[in-house]
Amino acid sequence: MSTPSASVQRVMAWSAVAFCAVYGTGILIAGFIPPPSPDDNAAEISRFYAENTGRIRTGTLLMMLGGATMIPFFAVLTLQMKRIKGHFDGLCLAQLLAGGIAVWVFTLPPIVFAVAAFRPGQDENVTQMLNDFGWFLFVWNLGTVTVQAIVIAVAIFSDRAEHSGDGEPVFPRWVAYLNIWVAIGFLPGAMLTYFKTGIMAWDGLLAFWLAAVLFFSWILVLFWSTLRAINREAAGAGSAQPNVTTSGVLA
């Protein structure tokens, strides 16, 4: 299978920015910033969905569509990881699988929220349960993204290009350290099942706000480093072409 051209890969990389813009806009429109408190009772949750039905429907639609834009980005990220000296195909496959599952992590919660808003005024306990289910999927489903960050970090740390004299690594080494810190920063969200208030709740400082800042920063750094790798690969391929004069004779 041939590798897409540099132009196609750049478009695929920019889909990460599209994700941040569309998904982030959807969250804001839906009224999920800040999130409804997990300590709210069924009547309060039901009233939130009944009073914000239109904006929740629109916002979750954008979130669902925005989540799908990560498919081409994770694909091109894998293509650039395959260039790492050492041929770590297993890590590339793990990243691609994790990325594919992560797309569901992004798209499934807004679908659940949309279902909760689909029939405003329904049984309050049903609406509360759907809301709980959506936020657990959204915040607690952190295992896939955590493993993905670790896999990317290991692959970058394993790049031997600098030591073997084959040029610069595909990704800067500091990006690997960022991936490790991002993976660690996601871990407090694992505790939200024990808390309805405080920093560990799904609307808390560590479980939500820290994770959200780390996540979007992580995506944008991966976008930058992937686009950089694409441009460097294209520049290297261009310089490798023989210099031909207008008469067709090698210079």
N, C-alpha and C positions, 0 to 999 in steps of 0.2 A: 504494500500500500504506500503510495507516494505521500510525501509530506506536503501540506498546504503551503502556498506561497507566503512570503513575508507579509504581503498586504492582507491576505485572508487571516493570517494569525494575529495581525494587529487589530483587526475588527473583532476577532474572538476575544482578545484581551480586553478591549474597551467595553465588552459586555459586563465586566465586573463593575465599572463605573455606572453603567446603566442600572445594574442591580441596586447599588447603593442609593441612587437617585429615586428609582421607582419604588423600591421596597420601603425606603425611609419615608417617602411621601405618603405611601399607603398607611403606614403605622400612624403618622400624624393625623391624616384625614379620619381614620377610624376612631380616633380619640383614645388610643392606647398609650399615650405619653402624658402623664404617668399611667401605668397599668391600673386597672381596678384592683382594690386591695383584696387579698385572699381572706381577710378577716371580715369582709362584707357579708351580710346575711343574704338569703335567697331573694327577699323582697328588694333589697338594694341592687343586687346584680340584675334582676329582672327589669327593674326600672331603668337601669343604665342602658340595657339593650332596647327597651321600648322607646326611650327618649332619643336614642341615637341610631335608630334603625338605618336610615338612609346613608349616613356617613360611614357606618360600619360596613354596609354592603359595598359601597364604593371603595373604601380603604382596603378591605380584604380582597377585593378583585385586583387592585393594584399589587398587593402583596403576593397574591398567587401568581400573577403574570410576571412580576419582578423576580420571584424565586426561580422561574424557568430560565431566566437570562444567565444564570450561573452555569448552565450546561456547557455552552461553548467555552467559557472561561476555564473551567476545570479540565476540559479536553486539551486546550492549548497549554495550560500549565503542565500537564502530563507530557506533552510533546517536548517541552523545553527541559523537563526533568530527565527525559531519555538521553539528552545530550551530555549529561554528567559523566565524566570519565570514570569508568569502572563498570558501566553497563548494569546498573541496579534495576533491572526490569521488574523484580518483585516489588520493590518500593514504588515504582511507577504504577504498577497494577493496583497496589494497595491504595495509593492516592486517588486513582481513578474510581475505584469502587467506593471509597469513602466519599468522594465528591458526588457520585451519583446518589448515594443515600442521603447526603446532606441536602441535595435539592428537595427531597421529600421533607426533610426537617424544616425547610423554608416554606414549602407550599402547603403542607398538611394543616398546620395550625390555623391559617386564615380560612381554610375551608370549614373547619370546626366552628370558628367564630361566626362565619357566614350562616351556618346552619342554626346557630343560637339566635341570630337576628332574623331568620327567615319567617318565623311565625311569632311576632311580638305579642305578648300577652298570654303565651302558653303557660303551662305549669311552671311555677317559679323554681321548683326543685330541679326540673329538667334543664331549664336555662342555666341554673347555677352549676349543674354537673357538666354541661357542655362547656361553660366558661372555664371551670377547673381543668377539664380535659385539654382544652386549647392551650392554656397557659403552661400546663405540665409538658405538653409537646414542644412548646415554644422555648421554654427555659431549661427544663430538666433533661431534654433530649440532647445532652451535651457530649455523650461518649464518642459519637462519630466524628464531630468536628475536632475534639481533643486529640483523638488518634490521628486524624488527618494532619493536624499541626505537627505532631511528633514525627510522623513519617516524612513530611517535607523537611523538617529539621535534620533528621538522620541522613537523608539523601544529600542535603547541602554540605553537612559535615564530612560526608564520604567523598566529596569531590576532590580528586587528587591532581587536577590539572596544574595547579600552582607548583606542587612539589615535583611533578614529573617533567616540568619545563614545557608543557603543552599550551601555555597561555594562562589567561585568567579563568577562575571558576565561572560556571554558568550563572550562579546566583551569588551575591555578596555574602560573606560568612555571617555578617551581623543579622541577616534575615533569618538565619537558622536560630540564633539566640532569641530573636523576637518570637519565633514560633514556639519555642520552649516556654517563654514567659506567658504567651497567650494561652497555651495549654494549661499552665498552672493557674492562670487567672480565671479560667472557666470552672475550676473545681468547686468553689464555694456554692455554685448552683446545685450541686448534687445534694445539698442539705435542705433544699426547700420543702421536701416532703415532711420535714419535722417542724416547720415553722409557718405560722400565719401572719406574724408580725416581725419586725426587726430587719437587720441587714441580710439575713439568710432567706427571707420570704421572697416570693417570685417578683415582688415589686421593691425589694430591698437594695441597699447600696452595693453589696457584693454580688448577689445572685443575678440582679438585673442590670443596674447602671454600669458597674465595672465591666461586666461581660459584654454589654452592648458597645461601650467605647472600645474595648479591646477587639471585638469582632469586626466592626467596621474599619478600624485602623488596620487590622490584619489584612482584610480584603484589599484595601487600597495599597498597602505595601506590597502584597503579592502581585497586584496589578502592575505597579511601577517596576518591580524587579523582573516580571515576566516580559513586559514590553521592552525593557532594557535588554534582556537576553535575546529577544527576537531581533531587535535592531542590530545588536552586535553580531548575531549569526548572519544577518543579511549583509552587513558590512564586510564580514570575513569572506563570504561567498563571492562578493563583488570584487574584492582585492585579489582573490585567487584566479579570476578570469584572466587569460592572456591579453595583453595590451595590443590591439590590432589597429594598424594605421588605415587610412581611408583607401589605400590601394590593396588592402587585404593581407599585407605582409606583417608578420609579427615584429613588434618594435624591439 
